[in-house]
Amino acid sequence: MVDLIDYAPNEKDQAYLDTVVHGVRDHAAQLDEMIASCLRGWTIERLARVDLAILRLAVFEMIYTDLPAPVAINEAVELTRKYSREESCAFVNGVLGTISRKQSAQA
């Protein structure tokens, strides 16, 4: 595990971090719309902030980067397992799986 206090990203990592941070910020409305369209019995406002941040990141990666959807989904579930509640893992997986299937159907 990386000690974040001493973490200094290399040039490639910094470029990726900049891309996703700015990309999620710039596309937040579109990402939220995609996420909201897959929620059943929930609204964006009711989601835990950590879960929403993870969902936004993963959807951005799936739509705007060359990261394969299964990889983005797996990483999102692992982040959820680490930083949220265990019950949220299935929820995040389900929302992202639905978005992935919708994207595949549109391709």
VMD Tcl script that builds the backbone (N, CA, C; Angstrom):
set m [mol new atoms 321]
animate dup $m
set s [atomselect $m all]
$s set {name element resname resid chain x y z} {
  {N N MET 1 A 0.841 -1.174 0.000}
  {CA C MET 1 A 0.000 0.000 0.000}
  {C C MET 1 A 0.889 1.241 0.000}
  {N N VAL 2 A 0.491 2.229 -0.774}
  {CA C VAL 2 A 1.262 3.459 -0.903}
  {C C VAL 2 A 0.976 4.366 0.285}
  {N N ASP 3 A 2.035 4.902 0.878}
  {CA C ASP 3 A 1.882 5.887 1.943}
  {C C ASP 3 A 1.577 7.220 1.274}
  {N N LEU 4 A 0.338 7.695 1.397}
  {CA C LEU 4 A -0.088 8.887 0.675}
  {C C LEU 4 A 0.630 10.150 1.111}
  {N N ILE 5 A 1.135 10.175 2.317}
  {CA C ILE 5 A 1.858 11.354 2.785}
  {C C ILE 5 A 3.132 11.551 1.981}
  {N N ASP 6 A 3.789 10.469 1.632}
  {CA C ASP 6 A 5.042 10.536 0.891}
  {C C ASP 6 A 4.861 10.279 -0.607}
  {N N TYR 7 A 3.611 10.206 -1.072}
  {CA C TYR 7 A 3.355 9.871 -2.476}
  {C C TYR 7 A 3.608 11.081 -3.363}
  {N N ALA 8 A 4.450 10.891 -4.344}
  {CA C ALA 8 A 4.709 11.907 -5.359}
  {C C ALA 8 A 4.500 11.227 -6.706}
  {N N PRO 9 A 3.381 11.508 -7.371}
  {CA C PRO 9 A 3.108 10.811 -8.631}
  {C C PRO 9 A 4.136 11.156 -9.707}
  {N N ASN 10 A 4.430 10.138 -10.511}
  {CA C ASN 10 A 5.310 10.402 -11.643}
  {C C ASN 10 A 4.516 11.178 -12.698}
  {N N GLU 11 A 5.167 11.564 -13.769}
  {CA C GLU 11 A 4.539 12.412 -14.782}
  {C C GLU 11 A 3.299 11.763 -15.399}
  {N N LYS 12 A 3.374 10.474 -15.690}
  {CA C LYS 12 A 2.244 9.753 -16.290}
  {C C LYS 12 A 1.073 9.692 -15.311}
  {N N ASP 13 A 1.355 9.353 -14.046}
  {CA C ASP 13 A 0.300 9.291 -13.036}
  {C C ASP 13 A -0.329 10.659 -12.817}
  {N N GLN 14 A 0.494 11.707 -12.780}
  {CA C GLN 14 A -0.031 13.058 -12.572}
  {C C GLN 14 A -0.938 13.470 -13.726}
  {N N ALA 15 A -0.550 13.111 -14.932}
  {CA C ALA 15 A -1.377 13.444 -16.098}
  {C C ALA 15 A -2.735 12.748 -16.000}
  {N N TYR 16 A -2.733 11.481 -15.577}
  {CA C TYR 16 A -3.988 10.744 -15.435}
  {C C TYR 16 A -4.841 11.354 -14.320}
  {N N LEU 17 A -4.220 11.668 -13.192}
  {CA C LEU 17 A -4.953 12.305 -12.095}
  {C C LEU 17 A -5.573 13.618 -12.548}
  {N N ASP 18 A -4.815 14.426 -13.251}
  {CA C ASP 18 A -5.348 15.690 -13.764}
  {C C ASP 18 A -6.524 15.448 -14.701}
  {N N THR 19 A -6.391 14.454 -15.567}
  {CA C THR 19 A -7.461 14.138 -16.519}
  {C C THR 19 A -8.745 13.758 -15.804}
  {N N VAL 20 A -8.656 12.854 -14.828}
  {CA C VAL 20 A -9.887 12.405 -14.183}
  {C C VAL 20 A -10.466 13.461 -13.239}
  {N N VAL 21 A -9.636 14.179 -12.525}
  {CA C VAL 21 A -10.147 15.206 -11.614}
  {C C VAL 21 A -10.863 16.295 -12.411}
  {N N HIS 22 A -10.202 16.807 -13.428}
  {CA C HIS 22 A -10.816 17.865 -14.238}
  {C C HIS 22 A -11.989 17.321 -15.054}
  {N N GLY 23 A -11.851 16.114 -15.546}
  {CA C GLY 23 A -12.919 15.513 -16.343}
  {C C GLY 23 A -14.184 15.276 -15.538}
  {N N VAL 24 A -14.043 14.744 -14.326}
  {CA C VAL 24 A -15.222 14.526 -13.483}
  {C C VAL 24 A -15.867 15.865 -13.144}
  {N N ARG 25 A -15.059 16.857 -12.833}
  {CA C ARG 25 A -15.604 18.186 -12.526}
  {C C ARG 25 A -16.328 18.778 -13.740}
  {N N ASP 26 A -15.703 18.699 -14.900}
  {CA C ASP 26 A -16.262 19.312 -16.099}
  {C C ASP 26 A -17.511 18.591 -16.621}
  {N N HIS 27 A -17.618 17.300 -16.348}
  {CA C HIS 27 A -18.733 16.495 -16.865}
  {C C HIS 27 A -19.678 16.028 -15.758}
  {N N ALA 28 A -19.618 16.654 -14.593}
  {CA C ALA 28 A -20.407 16.187 -13.442}
  {C C ALA 28 A -21.896 16.092 -13.753}
  {N N ALA 29 A -22.455 17.062 -14.429}
  {CA C ALA 29 A -23.895 17.044 -14.722}
  {C C ALA 29 A -24.257 15.838 -15.592}
  {N N GLN 30 A -23.460 15.588 -16.628}
  {CA C GLN 30 A -23.719 14.442 -17.502}
  {C C GLN 30 A -23.520 13.126 -16.750}
  {N N LEU 31 A -22.474 13.035 -15.949}
  {CA C LEU 31 A -22.217 11.819 -15.175}
  {C C LEU 31 A -23.358 11.567 -14.206}
  {N N ASP 32 A -23.801 12.618 -13.521}
  {CA C ASP 32 A -24.912 12.470 -12.569}
  {C C ASP 32 A -26.188 12.041 -13.273}
  {N N GLU 33 A -26.426 12.566 -14.461}
  {CA C GLU 33 A -27.613 12.176 -15.226}
  {C C GLU 33 A -27.561 10.683 -15.567}
  {N N MET 34 A -26.407 10.217 -15.989}
  {CA C MET 34 A -26.256 8.793 -16.312}
  {C C MET 34 A -26.449 7.927 -15.073}
  {N N ILE 35 A -25.875 8.361 -13.959}
  {CA C ILE 35 A -26.023 7.609 -12.712}
  {C C ILE 35 A -27.484 7.616 -12.273}
  {N N ALA 36 A -28.107 8.793 -12.281}
  {CA C ALA 36 A -29.496 8.924 -11.830}
  {C C ALA 36 A -30.440 8.053 -12.657}
  {N N SER 37 A -30.147 7.896 -13.939}
  {CA C SER 37 A -31.026 7.093 -14.798}
  {C C SER 37 A -31.013 5.613 -14.425}
  {N N CYS 38 A -30.042 5.207 -13.624}
  {CA C CYS 38 A -29.915 3.796 -13.230}
  {C C CYS 38 A -30.324 3.549 -11.783}
  {N N LEU 39 A -30.723 4.581 -11.079}
  {CA C LEU 39 A -31.101 4.432 -9.680}
  {C C LEU 39 A -32.556 4.017 -9.578}
  {N N ARG 40 A -32.850 3.088 -8.724}
  {CA C ARG 40 A -34.218 2.645 -8.460}
  {C C ARG 40 A -34.497 2.861 -6.978}
  {N N GLY 41 A -35.414 3.776 -6.679}
  {CA C GLY 41 A -35.744 4.060 -5.283}
  {C C GLY 41 A -34.736 4.959 -4.593}
  {N N TRP 42 A -33.834 5.540 -5.353}
  {CA C TRP 42 A -32.813 6.429 -4.808}
  {C C TRP 42 A -32.734 7.672 -5.677}
  {N N THR 43 A -32.178 8.718 -5.130}
  {CA C THR 43 A -31.854 9.911 -5.897}
  {C C THR 43 A -30.381 10.210 -5.666}
  {N N ILE 44 A -29.812 11.016 -6.544}
  {CA C ILE 44 A -28.414 11.422 -6.390}
  {C C ILE 44 A -28.200 12.035 -5.007}
  {N N GLU 45 A -29.146 12.849 -4.580}
  {CA C GLU 45 A -29.007 13.559 -3.305}
  {C C GLU 45 A -28.948 12.616 -2.115}
  {N N ARG 46 A -29.544 11.438 -2.231}
  {CA C ARG 46 A -29.564 10.485 -1.119}
  {C C ARG 46 A -28.324 9.599 -1.061}
  {N N LEU 47 A -27.548 9.581 -2.119}
  {CA C LEU 47 A -26.366 8.710 -2.131}
  {C C LEU 47 A -25.307 9.237 -1.170}
  {N N ALA 48 A -24.595 8.299 -0.552}
  {CA C ALA 48 A -23.445 8.678 0.268}
  {C C ALA 48 A -22.440 9.391 -0.627}
  {N N ARG 49 A -21.847 10.450 -0.142}
  {CA C ARG 49 A -20.906 11.240 -0.944}
  {C C ARG 49 A -19.749 10.402 -1.468}
  {N N VAL 50 A -19.260 9.487 -0.656}
  {CA C VAL 50 A -18.159 8.619 -1.102}
  {C C VAL 50 A -18.624 7.747 -2.263}
  {N N ASP 51 A -19.806 7.159 -2.134}
  {CA C ASP 51 A -20.327 6.309 -3.208}
  {C C ASP 51 A -20.526 7.116 -4.487}
  {N N LEU 52 A -21.050 8.320 -4.368}
  {CA C LEU 52 A -21.261 9.163 -5.540}
  {C C LEU 52 A -19.925 9.529 -6.199}
  {N N ALA 53 A -18.930 9.856 -5.409}
  {CA C ALA 53 A -17.614 10.188 -5.965}
  {C C ALA 53 A -17.028 8.987 -6.711}
  {N N ILE 54 A -17.166 7.809 -6.150}
  {CA C ILE 54 A -16.657 6.598 -6.796}
  {C C ILE 54 A -17.421 6.328 -8.086}
  {N N LEU 55 A -18.737 6.473 -8.050}
  {CA C LEU 55 A -19.543 6.271 -9.256}
  {C C LEU 55 A -19.161 7.268 -10.348}
  {N N ARG 56 A -19.004 8.531 -9.978}
  {CA C ARG 56 A -18.615 9.542 -10.965}
  {C C ARG 56 A -17.279 9.202 -11.605}
  {N N LEU 57 A -16.315 8.835 -10.789}
  {CA C LEU 57 A -14.995 8.478 -11.296}
  {C C LEU 57 A -15.087 7.313 -12.276}
  {N N ALA 58 A -15.775 6.257 -11.877}
  {CA C ALA 58 A -15.866 5.065 -12.720}
  {C C ALA 58 A -16.607 5.346 -14.021}
  {N N VAL 59 A -17.701 6.093 -13.962}
  {CA C VAL 59 A -18.438 6.407 -15.190}
  {C C VAL 59 A -17.567 7.266 -16.105}
  {N N PHE 60 A -16.861 8.235 -15.537}
  {CA C PHE 60 A -15.949 9.033 -16.358}
  {C C PHE 60 A -14.928 8.135 -17.042}
  {N N GLU 61 A -14.321 7.236 -16.294}
  {CA C GLU 61 A -13.313 6.344 -16.883}
  {C C GLU 61 A -13.917 5.485 -17.991}
  {N N MET 62 A -15.139 5.007 -17.782}
  {CA C MET 62 A -15.781 4.141 -18.769}
  {C C MET 62 A -16.121 4.899 -20.050}
  {N N ILE 63 A -16.477 6.173 -19.933}
  {CA C ILE 63 A -16.935 6.946 -21.080}
  {C C ILE 63 A -15.795 7.692 -21.776}
  {N N TYR 64 A -14.896 8.269 -21.003}
  {CA C TYR 64 A -13.929 9.217 -21.557}
  {C C TYR 64 A -12.480 8.740 -21.593}
  {N N THR 65 A -12.201 7.556 -21.102}
  {CA C THR 65 A -10.835 7.041 -21.179}
  {C C THR 65 A -10.853 5.695 -21.885}
  {N N ASP 66 A -9.693 5.162 -22.150}
  {CA C ASP 66 A -9.623 3.858 -22.809}
  {C C ASP 66 A -9.610 2.700 -21.812}
  {N N LEU 67 A -9.895 2.989 -20.548}
  {CA C LEU 67 A -9.954 1.928 -19.536}
  {C C LEU 67 A -11.183 1.058 -19.810}
  {N N PRO 68 A -11.012 -0.245 -19.951}
  {CA C PRO 68 A -12.166 -1.117 -20.200}
  {C C PRO 68 A -13.174 -1.042 -19.045}
  {N N ALA 69 A -14.452 -1.085 -19.388}
  {CA C ALA 69 A -15.511 -0.977 -18.387}
  {C C ALA 69 A -15.355 -1.995 -17.250}
  {N N PRO 70 A -15.051 -3.271 -17.539}
  {CA C PRO 70 A -14.911 -4.219 -16.418}
  {C C PRO 70 A -13.807 -3.821 -15.434}
  {N N VAL 71 A -12.744 -3.219 -15.935}
  {CA C VAL 71 A -11.653 -2.779 -15.063}
  {C C VAL 71 A -12.118 -1.607 -14.210}
  {N N ALA 72 A -12.792 -0.637 -14.836}
  {CA C ALA 72 A -13.303 0.520 -14.091}
  {C C ALA 72 A -14.296 0.070 -13.012}
  {N N ILE 73 A -15.149 -0.871 -13.361}
  {CA C ILE 73 A -16.141 -1.372 -12.404}
  {C C ILE 73 A -15.448 -2.088 -11.252}
  {N N ASN 74 A -14.499 -2.954 -11.554}
  {CA C ASN 74 A -13.786 -3.680 -10.505}
  {C C ASN 74 A -13.053 -2.718 -9.570}
  {N N GLU 75 A -12.384 -1.718 -10.147}
  {CA C GLU 75 A -11.670 -0.747 -9.312}
  {C C GLU 75 A -12.644 0.040 -8.438}
  {N N ALA 76 A -13.804 0.382 -8.997}
  {CA C ALA 76 A -14.811 1.115 -8.226}
  {C C ALA 76 A -15.323 0.279 -7.064}
  {N N VAL 77 A -15.558 -0.987 -7.294}
  {CA C VAL 77 A -16.026 -1.862 -6.217}
  {C C VAL 77 A -14.958 -1.985 -5.132}
  {N N GLU 78 A -13.703 -2.087 -5.544}
  {CA C GLU 78 A -12.621 -2.160 -4.555}
  {C C GLU 78 A -12.510 -0.867 -3.760}
  {N N LEU 79 A -12.642 0.285 -4.406}
  {CA C LEU 79 A -12.642 1.560 -3.674}
  {C C LEU 79 A -13.814 1.634 -2.706}
  {N N THR 80 A -14.964 1.158 -3.155}
  {CA C THR 80 A -16.148 1.148 -2.295}
  {C C THR 80 A -15.917 0.260 -1.086}
  {N N ARG 81 A -15.339 -0.904 -1.318}
  {CA C ARG 81 A -15.062 -1.833 -0.212}
  {C C ARG 81 A -14.126 -1.185 0.812}
  {N N LYS 82 A -13.183 -0.394 0.320}
  {CA C LYS 82 A -12.197 0.212 1.210}
  {C C LYS 82 A -12.728 1.462 1.918}
  {N N TYR 83 A -13.498 2.286 1.210}
  {CA C TYR 83 A -13.849 3.598 1.750}
  {C C TYR 83 A -15.328 3.786 2.098}
  {N N SER 84 A -16.148 2.786 1.817}
  {CA C SER 84 A -17.575 2.912 2.119}
  {C C SER 84 A -18.018 1.680 2.894}
  {N N ARG 85 A -19.302 1.416 2.835}
  {CA C ARG 85 A -19.847 0.261 3.548}
  {C C ARG 85 A -19.851 -0.952 2.625}
  {N N GLU 86 A -19.715 -2.108 3.179}
  {CA C GLU 86 A -19.713 -3.343 2.388}
  {C C GLU 86 A -21.001 -3.471 1.570}
  {N N GLU 87 A -22.130 -3.025 2.147}
  {CA C GLU 87 A -23.416 -3.113 1.449}
  {C C GLU 87 A -23.418 -2.259 0.177}
  {N N SER 88 A -22.605 -1.247 0.139}
  {CA C SER 88 A -22.556 -0.363 -1.033}
  {C C SER 88 A -21.879 -1.026 -2.226}
  {N N CYS 89 A -21.095 -2.055 -2.004}
  {CA C CYS 89 A -20.368 -2.704 -3.102}
  {C C CYS 89 A -21.326 -3.241 -4.169}
  {N N ALA 90 A -22.364 -3.953 -3.745}
  {CA C ALA 90 A -23.325 -4.506 -4.702}
  {C C ALA 90 A -24.077 -3.385 -5.416}
  {N N PHE 91 A -24.392 -2.332 -4.691}
  {CA C PHE 91 A -25.090 -1.192 -5.272}
  {C C PHE 91 A -24.237 -0.530 -6.363}
  {N N VAL 92 A -22.992 -0.211 -6.052}
  {CA C VAL 92 A -22.076 0.412 -7.011}
  {C C VAL 92 A -21.875 -0.508 -8.214}
  {N N ASN 93 A -21.673 -1.778 -7.965}
  {CA C ASN 93 A -21.501 -2.750 -9.037}
  {C C ASN 93 A -22.733 -2.777 -9.943}
  {N N GLY 94 A -23.912 -2.776 -9.355}
  {CA C GLY 94 A -25.145 -2.827 -10.138}
  {C C GLY 94 A -25.356 -1.592 -10.992}
  {N N VAL 95 A -25.140 -0.421 -10.411}
  {CA C VAL 95 A -25.305 0.830 -11.167}
  {C C VAL 95 A -24.315 0.870 -12.326}
  {N N LEU 96 A -23.063 0.560 -12.055}
  {CA C LEU 96 A -22.042 0.616 -13.104}
  {C C LEU 96 A -22.275 -0.455 -14.172}
  {N N GLY 97 A -22.726 -1.618 -13.756}
  {CA C GLY 97 A -23.042 -2.670 -14.723}
  {C C GLY 97 A -24.159 -2.242 -15.661}
  {N N THR 98 A -25.173 -1.581 -15.120}
  {CA C THR 98 A -26.275 -1.085 -15.935}
  {C C THR 98 A -25.782 -0.030 -16.924}
  {N N ILE 99 A -24.970 0.893 -16.459}
  {CA C ILE 99 A -24.416 1.923 -17.350}
  {C C ILE 99 A -23.560 1.279 -18.443}
  {N N SER 100 A -22.760 0.306 -18.073}
  {CA C SER 100 A -21.911 -0.387 -19.047}
  {C C SER 100 A -22.758 -1.067 -20.113}
  {N N ARG 101 A -23.823 -1.739 -19.702}
  {CA C ARG 101 A -24.689 -2.407 -20.671}
  {C C ARG 101 A -25.376 -1.404 -21.595}
  {N N LYS 102 A -25.810 -0.272 -21.042}
  {CA C LYS 102 A -26.424 0.772 -21.864}
  {C C LYS 102 A -25.423 1.296 -22.891}
  {N N GLN 103 A -24.183 1.495 -22.466}
  {CA C GLN 103 A -23.149 1.996 -23.378}
  {C C GLN 103 A -22.856 0.976 -24.473}
  {N N SER 104 A -22.819 -0.293 -24.117}
  {CA C SER 104 A -22.563 -1.349 -25.113}
  {C C SER 104 A -23.694 -1.415 -26.129}
  {N N ALA 105 A -24.932 -1.219 -25.671}
  {CA C ALA 105 A -26.081 -1.274 -26.568}
  {C C ALA 105 A -26.075 -0.092 -27.543}
  {N N GLN 106 A -25.505 1.039 -27.124}
  {CA C GLN 106 A -25.456 2.228 -27.983}
  {C C GLN 106 A -24.315 2.161 -28.994}
  {N N ALA 107 A -23.345 1.305 -28.716}
  {CA C ALA 107 A -22.152 1.223 -29.603}
  {C C ALA 107 A -22.434 0.484 -30.880}
}
mol reanalyze $m
mol bondsrecalc $m
mol representation Tube
mol addrep $m
